[in-house]
Amino acid sequence: MKKLLYLLTIALIVSCAADETFEKVYIPHVINPGETFNEYPSEKDSAITFNIHHEKTGKPLGANPNIWYDVMFGDTLVKIQTDKANPNKTNGKFIRGKFMNTQKTSLLVQIADDFGLRAKFYLISLKNHDLSIAELRRQTTQEGDLNYIGLIHLGSEGYLINNDFLINPVNSKVYFLKRENPEERIQGQYLLKSPDKGTLVFMRPYSLYQVNYQNDEAMTVPFGIDPGQPGLYMYIQENYVWKTKKPGLSFLLEDKNTLATN
């Protein structure tokens, strides 16, 4: 009997130890141009996973009301210090989680806080057998219109973040979009992309700001219609054409032939 009780006690201890979850707070760094996020794991590396939870009380946290995610690195719950000056300000709840590479070693997350869909974005990535967390932020002295902050899925090209970054999950590369004004993120509503998928077009009042994220070139083109009027895409189709300066570099310009006949 004593031997049986001893074995049951050992089994219970082992079971509790196996189910134990640890927490670790990570201090993020601001993303650097050219930083890579495509590391391949070794057999000894822990996996990055995320789990879905349902919030039973409180206000909605993001795009999906009452749903949030946590992130695990092996058996460790990942928390982020969201304020560099305040070690007590940490968060381990996220309103979205998307892997940015096929080997699942880089995860795009958005923190769950009072800013909702305008909350901070981070890349949680495996680097040198540990986690490295990069905050997707660039120095900005003029906030501009906060309606242009958020995430837009661009299909196979990846994700547009805060009109400032494009993340391509094919090569796990983060592109810094060239700003029209260096002191603020692009002030315009994303409209469309070029057929070669390298140029993004943003609608501004009476102009189109276009940036080629692959070649880091940009152009502002006058636009002869109030963007609030109906028939916007029809007007573009009838009066603008894509013109290629060189392979992989196209911009949307006025069709002079069409304008001459109007």
C-alpha positions in Angstrom: 0.0 0.0 0.0 2.8 2.5 0.9 4.5 1.7 -2.3 1.3 2.3 -4.3 0.8 5.6 -2.5 4.3 6.6 -3.2 4.0 5.8 -6.9 0.7 7.8 -7.1 2.3 10.8 -5.4 5.3 10.7 -7.9 2.9 10.5 -10.8 0.9 13.4 -9.5 4.0 15.6 -9.1 5.3 14.7 -12.6 1.8 15.4 -14.1 1.7 18.8 -12.4 5.2 19.6 -13.5 4.3 18.7 -17.1 1.3 21.0 -17.0 3.1 23.9 -15.4 3.2 27.0 -17.6 5.9 29.7 -17.1 5.8 33.3 -18.1 8.5 35.5 -19.5 8.4 39.2 -20.2 10.3 40.3 -23.3 11.5 43.9 -24.0 10.9 44.7 -27.7 13.3 46.6 -29.9 12.2 49.0 -32.7 12.4 47.3 -36.0 15.5 48.0 -38.1 15.5 48.4 -41.9 16.8 45.2 -43.5 16.1 43.1 -40.4 15.4 39.5 -41.3 12.8 37.2 -39.8 13.2 33.9 -41.7 15.3 31.7 -39.4 15.0 28.0 -39.6 14.6 26.1 -36.3 17.0 23.4 -35.2 15.9 20.2 -33.5 16.6 21.7 -30.1 14.5 24.9 -30.7 11.2 25.4 -29.0 8.1 26.0 -31.2 6.2 29.3 -31.3 2.4 28.6 -31.0 -0.6 30.7 -30.3 -4.0 29.8 -28.7 -7.4 31.3 -29.1 -9.3 32.4 -26.0 -12.8 33.8 -25.5 -13.3 36.8 -23.2 -16.4 36.3 -21.2 -16.4 39.7 -19.6 -15.3 43.2 -20.6 -15.5 45.1 -23.8 -14.4 43.7 -27.2 -10.6 43.7 -27.7 -10.3 43.8 -31.5 -11.7 42.8 -34.9 -13.3 39.7 -33.5 -15.4 40.7 -30.4 -14.4 38.9 -27.2 -11.7 36.8 -28.9 -8.0 37.1 -28.0 -4.8 35.1 -28.4 -1.8 34.2 -26.2 1.6 33.2 -27.6 3.6 30.3 -26.2 7.3 29.6 -26.8 7.6 26.0 -25.8 6.1 25.9 -22.3 6.6 29.6 -21.7 3.8 32.2 -22.0 5.1 35.2 -23.9 4.4 38.7 -22.5 5.6 42.0 -23.9 6.7 45.1 -22.0 4.7 47.6 -23.9 6.2 50.7 -22.2 9.9 50.9 -22.2 10.0 53.3 -19.2 7.6 51.2 -17.2 8.6 47.5 -16.4 5.2 46.9 -14.8 3.3 47.6 -18.0 3.2 44.2 -19.7 0.7 42.4 -21.8 0.3 38.8 -23.1 -3.0 39.2 -24.8 -3.2 39.8 -28.6 -6.1 40.5 -30.9 -4.5 38.8 -33.9 -1.8 36.3 -34.7 -0.4 35.4 -38.2 2.7 33.5 -39.0 4.9 35.3 -41.5 6.9 32.3 -42.8 6.3 28.7 -43.7 8.5 27.3 -40.9 6.4 29.2 -38.4 9.3 31.0 -36.6 8.0 34.5 -37.1 4.6 35.6 -35.8 2.9 38.9 -36.4 0.8 40.0 -33.5 -1.2 43.1 -32.4 -1.4 43.8 -28.7 -4.9 43.8 -27.1 -5.3 47.1 -25.3 -7.6 50.2 -25.2 -6.4 51.3 -28.6 -8.2 48.4 -30.3 -7.4 48.1 -34.0 -4.9 51.0 -33.6 -2.9 49.1 -31.1 0.8 48.3 -31.5 2.1 45.6 -33.9 5.0 43.3 -33.1 6.9 40.5 -34.8 7.7 37.6 -32.4 10.6 35.7 -34.1 13.0 32.9 -33.4 16.6 34.2 -33.5 19.7 32.4 -32.3 17.6 29.8 -30.4 15.6 32.5 -28.5 12.8 34.9 -29.1 13.4 38.4 -30.5 10.5 40.8 -30.5 10.5 43.8 -32.9 8.0 46.6 -32.6 6.7 47.8 -36.0 7.2 51.5 -35.4 9.0 54.3 -37.1 9.9 57.7 -35.7 6.9 60.0 -36.3 6.6 63.6 -35.2 3.3 64.2 -36.8 0.6 61.6 -36.2 -1.7 62.8 -39.0 -5.0 61.0 -39.6 -5.2 58.0 -37.3 -7.8 56.4 -39.6 -4.9 55.3 -41.7 -3.5 53.1 -38.9 -4.2 49.4 -39.0 -3.7 46.2 -41.0 -4.8 45.6 -44.6 -4.4 42.2 -46.3 -2.9 42.6 -49.8 -3.3 39.0 -50.9 -0.1 37.2 -51.8 2.0 40.4 -51.3 1.3 40.2 -47.6 0.1 42.8 -45.1 0.1 46.6 -45.1 0.8 47.9 -41.5 -0.1 51.4 -40.5 0.6 52.8 -44.0 4.3 52.4 -43.0 5.3 48.8 -43.6 4.6 46.0 -46.0 5.3 42.5 -44.7 5.8 39.8 -47.3 5.3 36.3 -45.8 6.9 34.7 -48.9 10.4 36.0 -48.1 9.6 37.1 -44.5 10.9 40.6 -45.4 9.6 43.9 -43.9 9.6 46.8 -46.4 9.7 50.4 -45.1 7.4 52.3 -47.4 8.8 55.6 -48.6 6.9 58.4 -47.0 5.6 61.5 -48.8 6.5 63.5 -45.7 9.4 62.0 -43.8 7.9 63.2 -40.4 4.6 61.2 -40.7 3.2 58.0 -42.1 1.5 58.1 -45.5 -1.6 60.2 -45.3 -4.0 58.5 -47.7 -6.4 55.6 -48.0 -4.9 52.5 -49.7 -6.6 52.1 -53.1 -5.0 49.5 -55.3 -1.8 47.9 -56.4 -0.1 47.7 -59.8 -0.4 44.6 -62.1 3.2 43.7 -61.3 2.2 44.1 -57.6 5.2 46.3 -56.7 3.5 49.7 -56.5 0.8 50.6 -53.9 -1.5 53.5 -54.6 -2.9 55.7 -51.9 -5.8 58.1 -52.3 -5.3 61.7 -51.1 -7.5 64.7 -51.7 -7.1 65.3 -55.4 -3.9 63.3 -55.8 -2.7 59.8 -55.9 0.5 59.0 -53.8 2.2 55.9 -55.2 5.1 54.1 -53.7 7.0 51.1 -55.1 8.1 49.2 -52.1 10.6 47.0 -54.0 12.5 49.9 -55.5 11.8 52.5 -52.9 10.6 55.0 -55.4 7.5 57.2 -55.1 5.4 59.6 -57.2 2.5 62.0 -56.5 0.0 62.2 -59.5 -2.8 64.8 -59.7 -6.3 63.3 -59.5 -9.1 65.2 -61.1 -12.1 64.0 -59.1 -13.2 64.3 -55.5 -12.5 60.9 -53.9 -15.8 61.2 -52.1 -17.8 61.1 -55.4 -19.3 57.9 -56.8 -17.7 56.1 -59.8 -14.1 56.4 -58.5 -12.8 53.1 -60.0 -14.7 53.7 -63.3 -13.0 57.1 -63.5 -9.6 55.6 -63.0 -10.2 52.9 -65.6 -11.3 55.4 -68.2 -8.7 58.1 -67.5 -5.5 56.4 -66.1 -3.2 53.7 -67.3 -0.3 51.8 -65.8 3.0 52.9 -67.3 6.2 50.9 -66.8 9.5 52.9 -66.2 11.5 49.7 -66.0 10.7 46.0 -65.1 9.0 45.8 -61.7 8.5 49.6 -61.6 5.0 50.8 -62.7 3.0 54.0 -61.9 -0.6 54.9 -62.5 -0.6 58.0 -64.8 -3.1 60.0 -66.7 -4.0 58.6 -70.2 -3.2 61.6 -72.4 -5.0 60.0 -75.3 -8.2 59.6 -73.4 -8.0 63.2 -72.0 -7.5 64.6 -75.5 -10.8 63.0 -76.7 -12.9 64.2 -73.7 
